Amino acid sequence: MEEQRTYAGNLKLLGGRLCLDYANTVDWHAGAQSHEWLTSYEDLLSWSRLVGLLHNDEVARLQQLAKQRPAEQAEVYRRAIELREVLYRIFSAVAAGRAPAEADLDLFNMALQQALVHLRVVPASQGFKWSWSDHEALDRMLWPVARSAAELLTSAELDRVRECEGTDCGWLFLDTSKNRRRRWCAMEDCGNRAKARRHYARTRMRS
């Protein structure tokens, strides 16, 4: 059976929060040779469908609108990558016990302000619920990402944000383990590579 090709629409979701999964749309983020999974607006749509921000019909509609508005599409993609990098730097700093850069917080707050303009309270089957307006905005998938980051930054869970200890990995996750000792984005990936390196080092020392 042929192995399924990895792309933006089937990335592993290991962050535990929407904003962290968005920050993890780059592999080897902490290294000199990172790998970008969001290479286009189309990839952004695929990832948004993966995490449940958009349904198939919504993706199809935004694809159509994006073709009609190429300049806007390019600008939304630029802002999407900018937001992703800002979130990575902020939460990477948090995980390391450092204060995020003031410039990064300013950029994030600008994105958050743009998002919250579209947040609405609307009637639901029982009471009311939060919703987003303007369903044909090309950047609509960025709004819940920004809101997710704001909620995590102001929550009691912030001290559970971790950055994978795998060499150059850089993936972020929320440590929900009871002992708060999770070290890897995934044991079967970075954890096993670290174990293999330790085994190799021990073997070299004995030889």
Stockholm file with secondary structure:
# STOCKHOLM 1.0

chainA/1-207         MEEQRTYAGNLKLLGGRLCLDYANTVDWHAGAQSHEWLTSYEDLLSWSRLVGLLHNDEVARLQQLAKQRPAEQAEVYRRAIELREVLYRIFSAVAAGRAPAEADLDLFNMALQQALVHLRVVPASQGFKWSWSDHEALDRMLWPVARSAAELLTSAELDRVRECEGTDCGWLFLDTSKNRRRRWCAMEDCGNRAKARRHYARTRMRS
#=GR chainA/1-207 SS CCCCCCCGGGCCCCSSSHHHHHHTSEETTTSSSCEESCCSHHHHHHHHHHTTSSCHHHHHHHHHHHHHCHHHHHHHHHHHHHHHHHHHHHHHHHHTTCCCCHHHHHHHHHHHHHHHTTEEEEECSSSEEEEESCTTCTTTTHHHHHHHHHHHHTSTTGGGEEECCSTTCCCEEECCCTTSCCCCSCIIIIIHHHHHHHHHHHHHHHC
#=GC SS_cons         CCCCCCCGGGCCCCSSSHHHHHHTSEETTTSSSCEESCCSHHHHHHHHHHTTSSCHHHHHHHHHHHHHCHHHHHHHHHHHHHHHHHHHHHHHHHHTTCCCCHHHHHHHHHHHHHHHTTEEEEECSSSEEEEESCTTCTTTTHHHHHHHHHHHHTSTTGGGEEECCSTTCCCEEECCCTTSCCCCSCIIIIIHHHHHHHHHHHHHHHC
//
